[in-house]
């Protein structure tokens, strides 16, 4: 089964408690232009899904239209490249929350954002596989 093509509401992190627990308990890596924070859930009561939070700092982009543009580009790139994480989640019956914090001070092209988002997804999958191997 392939990952859903869209980015529906249940794949977005909206609740303040979920955001707080992601940043408090999650692990982080840097994949320029992102700071990636992720948290794997092995809870059986949670649905198997990959949820996303996109953050763009007002300090780096003062105008809302620029922040919104970056968030749209990042969400679209994520939508196109989230399939490897979905495969891992379905295989191991887990869910994962991911925060992509955009740290660059310029708006990169769509192609650059897609490439870096793909790299971030692959890096999260690699970290999970390493953790899984160590747990065995």
N, C-alpha and C positions, 0 to 999 in steps of 0.2 A: 504494500500500500504506500502510495506517495504522500508527501506532505500536502496539506491544503494549500491551494495557490494564493488565496487571499490573506489578509491580516485582520481576522475578525476580532471583536471586542474581547473574547475570552483569551486571546493571545497577547493582550496588552496588560501591563501591570499598572493598575490605577489606584488601588487602595494604599493609603498612607502606611498601614501596618506592613503590607507586603514590601513596599519600597524600603522602609526602615530595616526590616529583617534582611533584605537583600544586601544592603550596604553594611549592616552590622556583622552578619554571619558569612557573607559571600567572600570569595577570593577574587583577586584582580590580576589582570595582565595588561600590558600596553601594546597596542597594535596601532601605530600612528595612522590616522589622526584620532584614534579612539583610546579611551581608557575603558577596558572591558571588565565589568564586574559580573560574576556568575555564581549561581547557587543551585546545586543539584538537590532534588527532593526524592527520597526513596520511600515516601509515604504511600501506602496502598490506597488510602482514601482519596488521594489527589488524582485527578485525571491526567493521563499521559499527554503532556503538551509542552510546548516551548513558548514562554512568554517574554515579551520585550518591553523595555523602557528606553526611550531616547531622550537624552538631556543635552541641551545646547546652552551654554552660559551667556547670560546677559552681559557679563564683563567682557567677553570676547566679541559678541555681536550686539551692539547697542540697539539696533532697529529690529522690531518684531518681524518684519517681513523677511529679513535675512535669516533669523533663527528658524522661522517657519519653513523657509526654503530648504535649509539644511536638514531639518527633521523629515520633510517629505522625501528628500533624496535618500536619506538613510533608511527610512521605513521601506521604501521601494526596493532598495538594494537588499535589505534583509529578507523581504518577501520572496525575492528571486533566489536567494542562496541559503535558506534555512533547512533544506532537505536533509543534509548530513546529520544535523542534530536530531531531527525527527526520527531518522532511522535508528539512532542510538537509543533514544527514549522508548521507542516501541520495542526494540530488542530486549532492553533491560527493565522495562516497565517502570520508568522514572519520569520525572518532569524536571525542567530546568528553567530558571529565571535568569534573564540576561539584561544588563544595563549597558548601553553604549553611550558613553559620555564623550561628546565631540570636543576635542581639545585644541584643534587647529584654529588659527586666527584668520584663515581665508577659506572661502567656499571652494572646495575642490570640484573638478568636473565629475559628472555622473559616472563615467567609466572608471575614474580613480576611486571613487567611493565604492563602486561595485567590487572592484578588485580588493580593496582593503577590508570590506565587509566579508567577502569570501575567505580572506586570510584569517580574519577574526573567528569565523565559524569553524574553520579547520583547526585553528589553535585551541578552541574550547573543546572540540572533539578529541584532539590529541591529549590534552590535559586529563580529560575524563578517562580515556583509555589507559593512560599511565597510572592514574589513581586506581582504576579497576584492577590492573595487573598487580599493583602493590598490595591490594586488599586480599588477593588470593593466597 
